[in-house]
Amino acid sequence: MFFGKMDSQGGTPSTSEDGNQITVIVHEQAVLELVANLRSVEQTYEIASLPGILFRVARTEITDQDGHVIETIG
């Protein structure tokens, strides 16, 4: 997931998807709040400047070619 800053404060936040990447374009204040609050911990996050939008960090297991878990994120 990539977060980008809008050029103007008057616009509407937007999203786009390209294959496995999602781009979220938001106001500068929202970017600052996301940076300050999002962590790689399984949890649902609310950002005050984006009312009604929840960001959910889900637990993800990274496996090797044999299916053994080598890393857990979230």
Chimera marker file (.cmm) of the C-alpha trace (Angstrom):
<marker_set name="trace">
<marker id="1" x="0.000" y="0.000" z="0.000" r="1" g="1" b="0" radius="0.5"/>
<marker id="2" x="1.309" y="3.428" z="-0.940" r="1" g="1" b="0" radius="0.5"/>
<marker id="3" x="0.053" y="6.671" z="0.595" r="1" g="1" b="0" radius="0.5"/>
<marker id="4" x="0.329" y="9.912" z="-1.322" r="1" g="1" b="0" radius="0.5"/>
<marker id="5" x="-0.473" y="13.531" z="-0.522" r="1" g="1" b="0" radius="0.5"/>
<marker id="6" x="-3.092" y="15.521" z="-2.433" r="1" g="1" b="0" radius="0.5"/>
<marker id="7" x="-1.961" y="18.716" z="-4.161" r="1" g="1" b="0" radius="0.5"/>
<marker id="8" x="-4.801" y="20.790" z="-2.668" r="1" g="1" b="0" radius="0.5"/>
<marker id="9" x="-6.786" y="20.727" z="0.573" r="1" g="1" b="0" radius="0.5"/>
<marker id="10" x="-10.106" y="21.057" z="-1.251" r="1" g="1" b="0" radius="0.5"/>
<marker id="11" x="-10.010" y="17.756" z="-3.120" r="1" g="1" b="0" radius="0.5"/>
<marker id="12" x="-11.535" y="14.416" z="-2.262" r="1" g="1" b="0" radius="0.5"/>
<marker id="13" x="-9.364" y="11.504" z="-1.061" r="1" g="1" b="0" radius="0.5"/>
<marker id="14" x="-9.093" y="8.736" z="-3.650" r="1" g="1" b="0" radius="0.5"/>
<marker id="15" x="-7.749" y="5.238" z="-4.192" r="1" g="1" b="0" radius="0.5"/>
<marker id="16" x="-6.450" y="3.314" z="-7.180" r="1" g="1" b="0" radius="0.5"/>
<marker id="17" x="-5.315" y="-0.256" z="-7.665" r="1" g="1" b="0" radius="0.5"/>
<marker id="18" x="-2.638" y="-1.615" z="-9.966" r="1" g="1" b="0" radius="0.5"/>
<marker id="19" x="-2.055" y="-5.332" z="-9.612" r="1" g="1" b="0" radius="0.5"/>
<marker id="20" x="-0.910" y="-5.948" z="-6.044" r="1" g="1" b="0" radius="0.5"/>
<marker id="21" x="-0.454" y="-2.268" z="-5.157" r="1" g="1" b="0" radius="0.5"/>
<marker id="22" x="-3.115" y="0.039" z="-3.763" r="1" g="1" b="0" radius="0.5"/>
<marker id="23" x="-2.495" y="3.784" z="-3.802" r="1" g="1" b="0" radius="0.5"/>
<marker id="24" x="-4.377" y="6.009" z="-1.359" r="1" g="1" b="0" radius="0.5"/>
<marker id="25" x="-4.252" y="9.764" z="-2.012" r="1" g="1" b="0" radius="0.5"/>
<marker id="26" x="-5.237" y="11.886" z="1.001" r="1" g="1" b="0" radius="0.5"/>
<marker id="27" x="-4.750" y="15.347" z="2.532" r="1" g="1" b="0" radius="0.5"/>
<marker id="28" x="-1.403" y="16.181" z="4.140" r="1" g="1" b="0" radius="0.5"/>
<marker id="29" x="-2.899" y="16.058" z="7.656" r="1" g="1" b="0" radius="0.5"/>
<marker id="30" x="-4.127" y="12.500" z="7.024" r="1" g="1" b="0" radius="0.5"/>
<marker id="31" x="-0.669" y="11.438" z="5.798" r="1" g="1" b="0" radius="0.5"/>
<marker id="32" x="0.887" y="12.846" z="8.970" r="1" g="1" b="0" radius="0.5"/>
<marker id="33" x="-1.672" y="11.016" z="11.137" r="1" g="1" b="0" radius="0.5"/>
<marker id="34" x="-1.131" y="7.745" z="9.251" r="1" g="1" b="0" radius="0.5"/>
<marker id="35" x="2.635" y="7.973" z="9.713" r="1" g="1" b="0" radius="0.5"/>
<marker id="36" x="2.204" y="8.736" z="13.410" r="1" g="1" b="0" radius="0.5"/>
<marker id="37" x="-0.354" y="6.002" z="14.127" r="1" g="1" b="0" radius="0.5"/>
<marker id="38" x="-0.092" y="2.992" z="11.786" r="1" g="1" b="0" radius="0.5"/>
<marker id="39" x="2.073" y="0.158" z="13.055" r="1" g="1" b="0" radius="0.5"/>
<marker id="40" x="2.732" y="-3.397" z="11.886" r="1" g="1" b="0" radius="0.5"/>
<marker id="41" x="0.486" y="-4.677" z="14.679" r="1" g="1" b="0" radius="0.5"/>
<marker id="42" x="-2.761" y="-6.552" z="14.021" r="1" g="1" b="0" radius="0.5"/>
<marker id="43" x="-5.311" y="-3.873" z="14.808" r="1" g="1" b="0" radius="0.5"/>
<marker id="44" x="-7.916" y="-1.551" z="13.298" r="1" g="1" b="0" radius="0.5"/>
<marker id="45" x="-6.899" y="2.091" z="13.124" r="1" g="1" b="0" radius="0.5"/>
<marker id="46" x="-9.077" y="5.193" z="12.842" r="1" g="1" b="0" radius="0.5"/>
<marker id="47" x="-7.608" y="8.453" z="11.584" r="1" g="1" b="0" radius="0.5"/>
<marker id="48" x="-9.377" y="11.594" z="12.845" r="1" g="1" b="0" radius="0.5"/>
<marker id="49" x="-8.977" y="13.510" z="9.575" r="1" g="1" b="0" radius="0.5"/>
<marker id="50" x="-10.539" y="10.621" z="7.587" r="1" g="1" b="0" radius="0.5"/>
<marker id="51" x="-13.843" y="10.053" z="9.410" r="1" g="1" b="0" radius="0.5"/>
<marker id="52" x="-15.637" y="6.838" z="8.509" r="1" g="1" b="0" radius="0.5"/>
<marker id="53" x="-12.536" y="5.137" z="7.096" r="1" g="1" b="0" radius="0.5"/>
<marker id="54" x="-10.883" y="2.301" z="9.000" r="1" g="1" b="0" radius="0.5"/>
<marker id="55" x="-7.435" y="0.892" z="8.296" r="1" g="1" b="0" radius="0.5"/>
<marker id="56" x="-7.073" y="-2.742" z="9.323" r="1" g="1" b="0" radius="0.5"/>
<marker id="57" x="-3.664" y="-4.321" z="9.690" r="1" g="1" b="0" radius="0.5"/>
<marker id="58" x="-4.169" y="-8.070" z="9.372" r="1" g="1" b="0" radius="0.5"/>
<marker id="59" x="-1.805" y="-10.751" z="10.610" r="1" g="1" b="0" radius="0.5"/>
<marker id="60" x="0.165" y="-12.149" z="7.686" r="1" g="1" b="0" radius="0.5"/>
<marker id="61" x="2.426" y="-15.186" z="7.722" r="1" g="1" b="0" radius="0.5"/>
<marker id="62" x="5.346" y="-15.272" z="5.301" r="1" g="1" b="0" radius="0.5"/>
<marker id="63" x="6.307" y="-18.836" z="4.376" r="1" g="1" b="0" radius="0.5"/>
<marker id="64" x="9.286" y="-20.413" z="2.687" r="1" g="1" b="0" radius="0.5"/>
<marker id="65" x="9.003" y="-22.694" z="-0.341" r="1" g="1" b="0" radius="0.5"/>
<marker id="66" x="8.252" y="-25.656" z="1.940" r="1" g="1" b="0" radius="0.5"/>
<marker id="67" x="5.356" y="-23.888" z="3.635" r="1" g="1" b="0" radius="0.5"/>
<marker id="68" x="7.134" y="-23.184" z="6.920" r="1" g="1" b="0" radius="0.5"/>
<marker id="69" x="6.364" y="-19.830" z="8.507" r="1" g="1" b="0" radius="0.5"/>
<marker id="70" x="9.536" y="-17.744" z="8.506" r="1" g="1" b="0" radius="0.5"/>
<marker id="71" x="8.056" y="-14.395" z="9.528" r="1" g="1" b="0" radius="0.5"/>
<marker id="72" x="4.806" y="-13.068" z="10.938" r="1" g="1" b="0" radius="0.5"/>
<marker id="73" x="3.700" y="-9.493" z="10.340" r="1" g="1" b="0" radius="0.5"/>
<marker id="74" x="0.886" y="-7.963" z="12.355" r="1" g="1" b="0" radius="0.5"/>
<link id1="1" id2="2" r="1" g="1" b="0" radius="0.2"/>
<link id1="2" id2="3" r="1" g="1" b="0" radius="0.2"/>
<link id1="3" id2="4" r="1" g="1" b="0" radius="0.2"/>
<link id1="4" id2="5" r="1" g="1" b="0" radius="0.2"/>
<link id1="5" id2="6" r="1" g="1" b="0" radius="0.2"/>
<link id1="6" id2="7" r="1" g="1" b="0" radius="0.2"/>
<link id1="7" id2="8" r="1" g="1" b="0" radius="0.2"/>
<link id1="8" id2="9" r="1" g="1" b="0" radius="0.2"/>
<link id1="9" id2="10" r="1" g="1" b="0" radius="0.2"/>
<link id1="10" id2="11" r="1" g="1" b="0" radius="0.2"/>
<link id1="11" id2="12" r="1" g="1" b="0" radius="0.2"/>
<link id1="12" id2="13" r="1" g="1" b="0" radius="0.2"/>
<link id1="13" id2="14" r="1" g="1" b="0" radius="0.2"/>
<link id1="14" id2="15" r="1" g="1" b="0" radius="0.2"/>
<link id1="15" id2="16" r="1" g="1" b="0" radius="0.2"/>
<link id1="16" id2="17" r="1" g="1" b="0" radius="0.2"/>
<link id1="17" id2="18" r="1" g="1" b="0" radius="0.2"/>
<link id1="18" id2="19" r="1" g="1" b="0" radius="0.2"/>
<link id1="19" id2="20" r="1" g="1" b="0" radius="0.2"/>
<link id1="20" id2="21" r="1" g="1" b="0" radius="0.2"/>
<link id1="21" id2="22" r="1" g="1" b="0" radius="0.2"/>
<link id1="22" id2="23" r="1" g="1" b="0" radius="0.2"/>
<link id1="23" id2="24" r="1" g="1" b="0" radius="0.2"/>
<link id1="24" id2="25" r="1" g="1" b="0" radius="0.2"/>
<link id1="25" id2="26" r="1" g="1" b="0" radius="0.2"/>
<link id1="26" id2="27" r="1" g="1" b="0" radius="0.2"/>
<link id1="27" id2="28" r="1" g="1" b="0" radius="0.2"/>
<link id1="28" id2="29" r="1" g="1" b="0" radius="0.2"/>
<link id1="29" id2="30" r="1" g="1" b="0" radius="0.2"/>
<link id1="30" id2="31" r="1" g="1" b="0" radius="0.2"/>
<link id1="31" id2="32" r="1" g="1" b="0" radius="0.2"/>
<link id1="32" id2="33" r="1" g="1" b="0" radius="0.2"/>
<link id1="33" id2="34" r="1" g="1" b="0" radius="0.2"/>
<link id1="34" id2="35" r="1" g="1" b="0" radius="0.2"/>
<link id1="35" id2="36" r="1" g="1" b="0" radius="0.2"/>
<link id1="36" id2="37" r="1" g="1" b="0" radius="0.2"/>
<link id1="37" id2="38" r="1" g="1" b="0" radius="0.2"/>
<link id1="38" id2="39" r="1" g="1" b="0" radius="0.2"/>
<link id1="39" id2="40" r="1" g="1" b="0" radius="0.2"/>
<link id1="40" id2="41" r="1" g="1" b="0" radius="0.2"/>
<link id1="41" id2="42" r="1" g="1" b="0" radius="0.2"/>
<link id1="42" id2="43" r="1" g="1" b="0" radius="0.2"/>
<link id1="43" id2="44" r="1" g="1" b="0" radius="0.2"/>
<link id1="44" id2="45" r="1" g="1" b="0" radius="0.2"/>
<link id1="45" id2="46" r="1" g="1" b="0" radius="0.2"/>
<link id1="46" id2="47" r="1" g="1" b="0" radius="0.2"/>
<link id1="47" id2="48" r="1" g="1" b="0" radius="0.2"/>
<link id1="48" id2="49" r="1" g="1" b="0" radius="0.2"/>
<link id1="49" id2="50" r="1" g="1" b="0" radius="0.2"/>
<link id1="50" id2="51" r="1" g="1" b="0" radius="0.2"/>
<link id1="51" id2="52" r="1" g="1" b="0" radius="0.2"/>
<link id1="52" id2="53" r="1" g="1" b="0" radius="0.2"/>
<link id1="53" id2="54" r="1" g="1" b="0" radius="0.2"/>
<link id1="54" id2="55" r="1" g="1" b="0" radius="0.2"/>
<link id1="55" id2="56" r="1" g="1" b="0" radius="0.2"/>
<link id1="56" id2="57" r="1" g="1" b="0" radius="0.2"/>
<link id1="57" id2="58" r="1" g="1" b="0" radius="0.2"/>
<link id1="58" id2="59" r="1" g="1" b="0" radius="0.2"/>
<link id1="59" id2="60" r="1" g="1" b="0" radius="0.2"/>
<link id1="60" id2="61" r="1" g="1" b="0" radius="0.2"/>
<link id1="61" id2="62" r="1" g="1" b="0" radius="0.2"/>
<link id1="62" id2="63" r="1" g="1" b="0" radius="0.2"/>
<link id1="63" id2="64" r="1" g="1" b="0" radius="0.2"/>
<link id1="64" id2="65" r="1" g="1" b="0" radius="0.2"/>
<link id1="65" id2="66" r="1" g="1" b="0" radius="0.2"/>
<link id1="66" id2="67" r="1" g="1" b="0" radius="0.2"/>
<link id1="67" id2="68" r="1" g="1" b="0" radius="0.2"/>
<link id1="68" id2="69" r="1" g="1" b="0" radius="0.2"/>
<link id1="69" id2="70" r="1" g="1" b="0" radius="0.2"/>
<link id1="70" id2="71" r="1" g="1" b="0" radius="0.2"/>
<link id1="71" id2="72" r="1" g="1" b="0" radius="0.2"/>
<link id1="72" id2="73" r="1" g="1" b="0" radius="0.2"/>
<link id1="73" id2="74" r="1" g="1" b="0" radius="0.2"/>
</marker_set>
